[in-house]
Amino acid sequence: MKVLFVCAGGMSSAIVVNALKKEGQKHDLNLEVLAVGTQEFDSEVRNGWDVAMVAPQVKHRFDGFKQSADEVGVPCQVIPPQAYSPLGGPTLLKLVNELLEK
């Protein structure tokens, strides 16, 4: 499963990527997770991703990200702020599963 995460960069992206990968390993899921900046999202979302997630820090640009994702049939949603907590992995994996069910 391939998860694309758009963010403003910095440590927050590393936290999300690591939390999601670790949670996936707990459930024997092979997750590919990539964090990209806002400028790279439009071109990267077209490269065969299953799900796209948006950091709360850039949610003011969500409509544009969603439009690009919709064009290629990739479900897209803003992650909740609690994804950055110690329970971030389960929160993120639950969101990924919900997006895949849509």
Backbone as a ProteinNet text record, in pm:
[ID]
protein_1_A
[PRIMARY]
MKVLFVCAGGMSSAIVVNALKKEGQKHDLNLEVLAVGTQEFDSEVRNGWDVAMVAPQVKHRFDGFKQSADEVGVPCQVIPPQAYSPLGGPTLLKLVNELLEK
[TERTIARY]
85	0	89.9	55.2	136	60.2	124.8	63.5	148.8	87.6	154.4	110.1	205.9	177.7	233.3	146.9	190.9	197.6	310.6	332.9	418.7	441.7	524.4	671.8	702.1	840.5	876.9	999.8	1045.2	1020.9	1033	1022	882.3	781.2	645.6	628.4	688.9	675.5	745.8	860.5	931.6	851.1	786.4	704	591.1	521.6	409.1	456	559.5	609.5	653.1	731	779.8	666	571.8	459.5	375.4	350.3	268.2	341.3	468.7	545.7	550.8	576.8	583.4	449.1	341.5	208.4	177.5	215.7	196.3	270.2	391.9	470.1	401.5	340.1	268.8	156.5	101.3	-12.1	30.5	160.4	216.4	173.2	169.2	135.5	262.5	271.6	384.7	345.2	383.8	347.3	465.5	441.3	537.8	480.4	555.6	508.1	608.7	560.6	647.3	590.6	675.4	636.9	690.5	603.3	643.6	599.6	665.5	627	508	454.9	334.3	357.3	478.2	506.2	514.4	551.8	568.5	440.4	340.7	222.2	152.7	126.4	49	109.8	240.4	302.7	318.6	350.3	374.9	247.7	132.9	8.6	-31	24.3	-6.9	77.9	162.5	255.5	208.4	78.7	27.6	11.3	-23.7	-45.6	-186	-199.5	-330.3	-409.5	-338.2	-400.7	-312.2	-375.4	-300.9	-351.6	-257.7	-294.1	-228.8	-298.4	-254.8	-229.9	-114.8	-81.6	-173	-205.9	-290.7	-228.7	-96.9	-28.6	-56.1	-96.8	-123.8	-269.1	-357.6	-497.7	-566.7	-512.3	-570.2	-558.2	-474.2	-459.1	-523.4	-604.2	-662.6	-742.4	-821.9	-907	-824.7	-711.2	-624	-564.9	-520	-466.3	-574.1	-693.6	-804.8	-839.7	-842.3	-874.7	-772.9	-644.8	-541.2	-555.4	-582.1	-597.8	-721.6	-831.2	-955.4	-937.1	-855.2	-832.4	-773.5	-699	-636.4	-695.7	-807	-877.8	-809.1	-735.9	-668.1	-745.8	-796.9	-867.5	-771.4	-820.6	-735.7	-809	-735.3	-796.7	-688.6	-727.5	-638	-627	-506.1	-489.9	-526.4	-575.4	-609.9	-484	-488.3	-370.8	-320.9	-410.1	-367.1	-277.1	-261.7	-170.6	-26	1.1	136.2	160.3	64.4	76.3	138.8	162.5	214	121.6	-6	-99.4	-116.5	-22.8	-32.5	-40	37.2	37.5	-99.2	-167.5	-301.5	-399.8	-388.8	-476.2	-454.9	-329.2	-296.9	-339.5	-314.2	-352.4	-504.1	-575.5	-722.2	-768.8	-707.5	-742.9	-713.7	-599.3	-564.6	-670.5	-707.3	-809.8	-943.1	-982.6	-1107.9	-1105.5	-993.3	-981.8	-988	-928.7	-931.3	-1070.1	-1154.5	-1290.4	-1382.8	-1342.4	-1429.4	-1438.2
-116.2	0	123	220.1	340.9	462.2	532.4	647	770.4	872.8	999.7	1100.2	1168.1	1263.8	1399	1497.7	1632.8	1715.7	1784.7	1857.5	1980.7	2056.3	2175.9	2143.5	2017.4	1976.7	1977.6	1947.2	1947.3	1816	1820.1	1699.3	1638.2	1719.1	1663.9	1557.5	1576.9	1476.5	1346.8	1356.5	1236.3	1160.9	1233.4	1170.5	1090.7	1150.4	1084.3	963.4	979.9	870.3	753.1	780.6	672.9	606.7	685.1	628.1	536.3	578.8	498	370.2	380.2	260.9	161	208.7	118.5	52	127.1	69.4	-33.1	-5.3	-101.3	-231.1	-221.8	-342.1	-425.9	-361	-433.6	-518.9	-475.4	-544.4	-619.4	-640.1	-711.5	-649.8	-518.4	-447.4	-392.2	-403.8	-347.2	-207	-106.9	30.9	105.8	173.2	268.5	405.9	484.1	615.1	719.9	821.3	928	1062.4	1144.9	1281.3	1374	1459.7	1556.8	1695.7	1794.7	1932.8	1972	2086.5	2132	2151.1	2188.4	2211.4	2081.4	1971.4	1844.2	1762.5	1796.7	1712.2	1688.3	1794.4	1780.7	1681	1682.5	1587.7	1450	1444	1315.2	1233.1	1297.3	1222.8	1140.6	1172.5	1101.5	974.9	943.1	831.5	703	677.8	549.3	531.7	634.5	625.5	574.8	502.7	450.5	552.6	631.9	726.1	849.4	964.7	1088.5	1150.3	1194.2	1257.3	1394.8	1487.4	1626.3	1662.8	1724.7	1768.5	1884.1	1891.4	2001.7	2139.2	2145.9	2273.8	2330.9	2247.3	2295.4	2271.7	2252.2	2223	2339.6	2461.4	2575.7	2559.8	2466.4	2439	2307.1	2250.1	2117.5	2108.8	2209.2	2201.8	2176.7	2241.7	2220.8	2081.1	2032.5	1896.4	1794.4	1815.3	1722.1	1718.5	1834.1	1839.1	1758.4	1776.1	1700.3	1550.8	1513.8	1372.2	1313.5	1388.7	1341	1314.1	1396.1	1379.9	1242.8	1186.3	1055.4	945.1	974.9	874.3	832	923	893.2	959	880	939.9	1026.4	1140.5	1239.3	1299.2	1318.8	1376.9	1440	1541.2	1601.6	1507.8	1489.4	1404.4	1484.8	1418.4	1489.2	1525.5	1633.9	1674.5	1565.5	1478.9	1374.1	1270.8	1277.6	1187	1211.3	1327.2	1359.5	1317.1	1250.9	1205.5	1066.3	1012.5	875.7	772.1	803.1	711.4	744	816.3	858.8	745.3	639.8	527.7	465.9	426.1	369.6	468.5	595.2	698	707.3	709.7	720.8	597.4	479.8	357.5	346.9	388.6	389	481.5	598.5	693.1	634	570.1	506.5	404.1	319.7	216.7	277.6	385.9	452.6	509.7	567.9	624.5	515.2	402.8	292.9	234.9	245.5	192.8	283.4	407.5	502.7	468.2
0	0	0	-81.4	-95.7	-41.8	53.3	118.8	92.2	35.9	9.2	114.7	176.4	283.1	243.1	230.6	196.8	324.4	340.1	463.9	437	543.7	533	554.3	581	602.3	750	777.3	916.1	986.4	1118.3	1199.2	1196.1	1175.5	1176.3	1069.4	954.4	849.1	888.7	952.3	996.7	1101.2	1191.2	1294.9	1230.9	1136.3	1070.8	989.8	911.1	828.5	916.3	1019	1107.4	1182.9	1233.8	1309.1	1220.5	1099	1009	966.9	938	900	1015.3	1137.1	1252.5	1278.3	1266.6	1288.1	1180	1057.8	949.4	975	1027.2	1058.3	1165	1262.8	1368.3	1311	1198.8	1135.7	1009.4	994.6	878.5	745.4	741.3	617.9	555.3	426.6	355.2	309.6	388.8	358.3	298.9	190.5	137.4	169.7	244.9	287.6	242.1	174.1	126.1	168.2	229	263.1	154.8	104	2.7	45.3	-10.7	14	-70.9	-41.3	-110.9	-260.9	-300	-441.6	-521.8	-454.9	-523.4	-532.7	-453.8	-442.8	-576.7	-651.7	-775.5	-872.9	-887.3	-979.7	-915.6	-787.4	-722	-705.9	-682.1	-658.6	-781.3	-894.9	-1019.3	-1038.2	-939.7	-954.1	-887.1	-885.6	-840.9	-691.1	-620.5	-475.5	-446	-333.8	-294.8	-213.1	-132.9	-40.3	-30.6	-15.3	10.8	140.6	223	349.1	355.4	419	426	572	598.8	734.4	776.4	904.7	951.9	923.7	918.8	895.7	757	663.6	527	486.6	585.7	552.5	482.3	496.6	426.4	274.1	228.6	85.6	45.3	135.1	112.9	-16.4	-46.9	-166.2	-292.4	-303.7	-419.5	-422.5	-305.2	-297.2	-331.8	-278.1	-301.2	-449.5	-513.1	-655.6	-737.3	-707.7	-779.5	-753.7	-628.8	-594.3	-660.6	-660.9	-723.1	-872.3	-938.1	-1081.7	-1115.8	-1021.6	-1047.5	-959.5	-891.3	-813.3	-684.6	-622.4	-496.2	-382.5	-286.9	-174.6	-92.1	-45.2	20.9	139.3	251.1	370.3	457.5	536.1	634.5	753.7	805	922.9	1047.2	1150.5	1273.5	1351.9	1429.6	1508.2	1603.4	1652.6	1744.9	1678.1	1546.9	1477.2	1519.7	1579.3	1624.5	1768.7	1830.2	1969.3	1971.8	2092.8	2100.6	2036.1	2023.5	1957.9	1809.7	1755.9	1616.8	1517.1	1539.4	1444.9	1425.8	1534.6	1518.9	1455.1	1491.8	1434.2	1283.7	1242	1099.8	1021.6	1076.7	1006.2	993.3	1096.1	1089.3	976.9	964.6	859	721.2	706.7	578.3	540.4	636.3	609.7	573.8	642	610.6	469.5	431	296.4	190.3	217.5	120.3	102	205.4	196.9	117.3	94.6	22.5	-123.4
[MASK]
++++++++++++++++++++++++++++++++++++++++++++++++++++++++++++++++++++++++++++++++++++++++++++++++++++++

